[in-house]
Amino acid sequence: MNRTDRLYAMVEELRAVAPRPRSARWLAARFEVSARTVERDLAALQQAGVPIHARTGRSGGYVLDPARTLPPLAITATEATALAAGLHALAASPFADTARTALQKILAVLPASERAAAADLADRVRMIGPPAEVRVPDAVRVALAGRRVLRLAYTDRGGAVSERDVEPVGFLGGDHWYLIGWCRLRDGVRGFRLDRIVAAESLAEVAPPRPVDLSAVDALGHELVGLDVIANTDRTVSRCG
């Protein structure tokens, strides 16, 4: 059994007996590897986000939370390949990294036969002209998900760097990707090009609700490119540099 199949089988073994634990020694005997190999495998699964926890004590071992994992998925090799191909479109979005890890988790719980078929099919799919990737600071992701205020160091198109606190609302994509948020420095909604964010810090302060209609922002997205300062209304966004 190769390591990928062993990792999959180990997750399913822990899922089957949950909430009871399995010791590293028991798993080592089950998969005919050393206890040290089992510990490395479990550490790799934990780093990948699989909710496996160590339980201490005489009857301790490793426990998986089945409520936070996916069972084997009934998707085909073609569907799995379509998901992989979709990453090509997301490579130029703020969600490239998270989409990649999500796909890895999906592939990890596929039956071995479908996973092998998906890998074979993926080898016969090629993309031409990959889009440029965009880097999203972790602090931006954290602040957007937790509705936290962001402190940004931002470079405008003239090269000047300013520091400002922003209440993040969402992302707007096009020729460039923008963070849309309420800029406290300008007292209005602004679009910040992600490739011009020099530094970002997620603050402890929770941002208050703002009546920003992202569907309206998207409809007026051309204004992000054409204007630096425009009227401040709930349906209008200014580009910061």
N, C-alpha and C positions, 0 to 999 in steps of 0.2 A: 504494500500500500504506500503510495507516494504521500508527501506531506500535505498537499492540498486535500486529498481524499481523507487523510487522517484528521485534519482540522474539522472538516465537515462532519465526519463520523463522531468526533469527540463532542461537538456541540449537540448533535442529536442524542447521544448517550446521556448527556447531562440534562437535556430537555425531557427525556423519557422518564427519568427518576426524580425530577424536581418535585417538591422542594428538598428531597433528601440529597446528601452530598456524596461525591465519589472522591476517594483519596487518590493522590498522585500514584501511589503504589498499585492501587487497583487498576487505574487507567493504564499504567505501564504494562501490567500483565495482560490486560484486554487487547492492547494494540501492539504488543510484542516489541516495545521500545524501553529505554531506560526511564526511570523516574525523572531524571534531569531533563530528558527530551520532552517529557510531558509538561514539565514546568515551563520550559521555553515555549512550547506550543500554546499553553494557556496564557502566558504573558503576551504573546503575539495577538491572540484573540481579544484580550482585554484592551490592548492598544488600538485595535481596530474598532472598538466600541461595543463588543459583545458583552452583555451584562453578566459576567462570571465573577463570583466573589468567593474568597477563601473564608471558610468557617473554622475557627480554632476549637480546640478541645479534644477529648479522647475520641469522640465520634465525628470529628471534623473532616473537612475535605473541601472540595470545590462544588459550588452551587450555581446553577444558572436560573435567572428570572425569566420564565417562559412568557410572561406578560409583555416583556420588552423585546422580544425577538420574533422573527418571522419563521413560520414552519416551512417545510419544503414547498416551493412555489410551482404551480402547474402552468409554467410558461414554456413556450417552445424555443428551440435554438434560434429560429428566425426572429422571434420577439426579443430575445436576449441580445442578438446582434443589432437589432434596431435601436435598442437602448444604448449600446456602445457607440453606434454611429451618431446618435443624438448628442453625444458628448462633443462631437466636432463643432456643432452649432453653439454649444455652451462654453466652448473654450475661450470665446471672446466676451464672456459674461462674468459678472461677479460671483456666479455660482459654480465655476469650473471645478474647484477643489471639492466642494461638498457633493456635487453630482458624481464625481469620480469615486468618492468613498461610498456613496449610496449604491452605485453599480457594483462595487466590489462586494458589498454585503449581500446584494441580491444574487450574484454569481456564487457566493460562498454557500448558499442554502439550496442551490439547484441540485437535483439529482445528478450523479456523476455522468450519466450518459448524455444528458442534455447539456451539461457544462462542457463536455468534450466536443459535442457537435457544434456548440456556439463558438468555441475557440477555433475549430476548423473553418467554419463559415466566415468568422471575422478575419481570418488570414487571407480570405479571397475578396475582401472589401477594402478599397483604397479611396482615400479622399485627396483631392487635388487642391493645392493652395490653401493651407490651413490658415484660419483667421488669427490675427494678432491677439495675444493674451493680455488680459488686464489684471493688474495686481490690486487686491482689495485688502487693506490692513485689517488684521484680526479685530482691532478695536472697533472698526466700523461695523463689522458683522455683529459683534457683541452688543453694541449700542442700538443698532437697528432692531435686533431681535428682542432686546430687553427694554426698548423705548427709553434708553438712557441718553443724557446730553453728551454730545461729543465736543471735545476741544481739538480744533484743527489748526495745523500750520499749513497754509495754502498759498500756492504760487499762481498769480494771475498771468494773463498772456503777455504782459509786459515784463515779467520776471520778478515782480515785487512780491515778497512773502509777507503775509499777515497772519495773525492769530485770532481766532474767533470761536465762540461757542455756538454750536448748531444743534437744533432738535431734529434728528433724522426722521424722514417720512418714508422714503423708498428709493428705488433705483429707476432711472430712465435710460434706455439704451437707444442707440442709433449709430451714427458715424463714430460717436464716442459714448462712453458710459458715464452717467452723472449720478451723484448722490443728491437727492432732492431733500431739502430740509429748511427749517425756519432759522434764518441767520439772525442771531441776537445783535450782532454788530450793525447790520443793515436794517433790522427790524422788519424783515419780510422774507418771503419764500425765495430761495436761491438754488441754483443748480451748480454743484461742484464737480468738475471733471476729475474722475478717479485717478488719472495719471498725473494730476497736479497736486494731489495731497502729499505733502512732505512728511507729515507726522500726524498721528491721531491718538487721542486718549479718551477712553470711555469713562465718564465721570459717574459718581454714585447717584447724582440727582436724576430723578425720573422726569422725563419731559412731559409737559402738560399736553392735553389733546389739542390739535390744530386742525381747523376745517380746510384741509388741503385735499382737493379732488384729483387724485392721480390720473384718472381717466381724462379729465380736462387738461391736465398738464401734458399728457401724451398727445392730445389733439393739438396742443399749441407748442409741441416740441421744437418746431423750427425756430422759435424765438430764443431758444437756448443758444443757437448757433449765430443768430443774426444780431442780437442786442446785448449790450452790457448792463444797462439800467433801463427798466421800463416800469410802468405804473404798477403799484403794489396792490393786487386784489387776490382773492382766493383762487381765481382761475388764471393767474398770471405768474410766470416764473422768470426770473432774471438769471442770466449766466454770469458767474463770477469769473471774469477774465476769459 
